[in-house]
Structures are given as C-alpha cells and as structure tokens.
Amino acid sequence: MDDTLTQELKTDILVSNDIKKESQLPFTEIVDLYQVKVRGICIGFLKNREEAEDVSQEVFIEVYRSLKNFKGECALSTWIYHIATSKSIDNIRKKNRKKRFALFNRNIEPDETEYHNGTEYDAERNERINALYKTMAMLSENQRIALTLNKIEGFSYKEISQIMKTTPKAVESLISRGKGNMRKKLETHYNELF
C-alpha cells in the first residue's frame, strides 16, 4: 500500500473516531481532507469543472447537515464519496430532464458533452473522447457509476462496493459488463464511420 493511501486511511480512521466520540472536529478540517477527491469524483461524472465545483459544494453542505447522523458503519471517506456520487448523478438526471423538456418545447438539439476546460484539443481526440462519453452515457446507471469510480477515479472494487452499497463481486460484474457493452457500442460506432 502506498504512503499516501496509508496516510489517508489513518486520517480517515482518526476523523471517524472523533465523530463517533462526538468531539468537536472543525468542519473545515473535513472539507480540507476530502475536497480534492470529492471534486475529482464530481468532475469524473459531470465532465464540467464549474458544475463539479457547484456539486462539490452541495456535497459538503449535505455532509455538514448529516454529520450528526453518521453512524460509522463505513469509513467517513466512503460515506462522503457516496454522497458525492449521488449528488453527481442527481445533477445529471436534472440536466437530462431539462434537456428533454427543452427538446419537447423548442425542438432543439441537446448540447454536446463537455469534457475539457476551454483548452484546445485536436479534432480526432475530440471525436474519440466525445464517442467515449456518449457510449458511457448509454450504459445502465450502475455500470456507468462503477466504471467511472474505478477507471476514472481509481477506486478499488471494495471501495466501490461500499459506495454503491453492493458486493465487490457485483462491482466486478458491473465493470466487466460495462466494458463489454462499451466495446460493442464503440465498434458499431467506428464501423459506421468507415
């Protein structure tokens, strides 16, 4: 286990113990400890830095409101990352509802998925990334969550199982099926182009 992960686990245990003992750990310390990873999770789902910043703030508002209800049944980081995942998915659902409503009322096309922060990319890379995100969006919600947490955010199957409240074996299956489904969809996409 690398030193960063070991330190994160030790810190998580200390913070969780402080909360269980109802000691007055300043909330700013919790934000400082977890904000980078929470922002990363949100960016991984939303593909838009500004939206991810907004959702990250919502996550910590929810953490602040719910901290007194934290039972310590899982690591504090797992609980916070679960909230980040849920808030990100809620944001995507809300955007999709708005797009459907706009399409219904105005008969316009939805915006392309944002996946960069205003820097220039070459056209081929743009197409590949756009195809990847569109393909990922076609997966079932659970497959998309598992793949995002594993491949983009680097969580282990065990961590993902805690966040998604399922078993590591189920996570492994979701990731395997998700990758297979993406492979088929991308092959179809590229075969249609050529």
ABEGO torsion letter per residue (X at the ends): XBAAAAAAAAAAAAAAAAAAAGBBBBAAAAAAAAAAAAAAAAAAAAGBAAAAAAAAAAAAAAAAAAAAABAGABBAAAAAAAAAAAAAAAAAAAAAAAAAAAAAAAGBBBBBBBABAGBBBBAAAAAAAAAAAAAAAABBAAAAAAAAAAAAAGBBAAAAAAAAGBBAAAAAAAAAAAAAAAAAAAAAAAAAAX
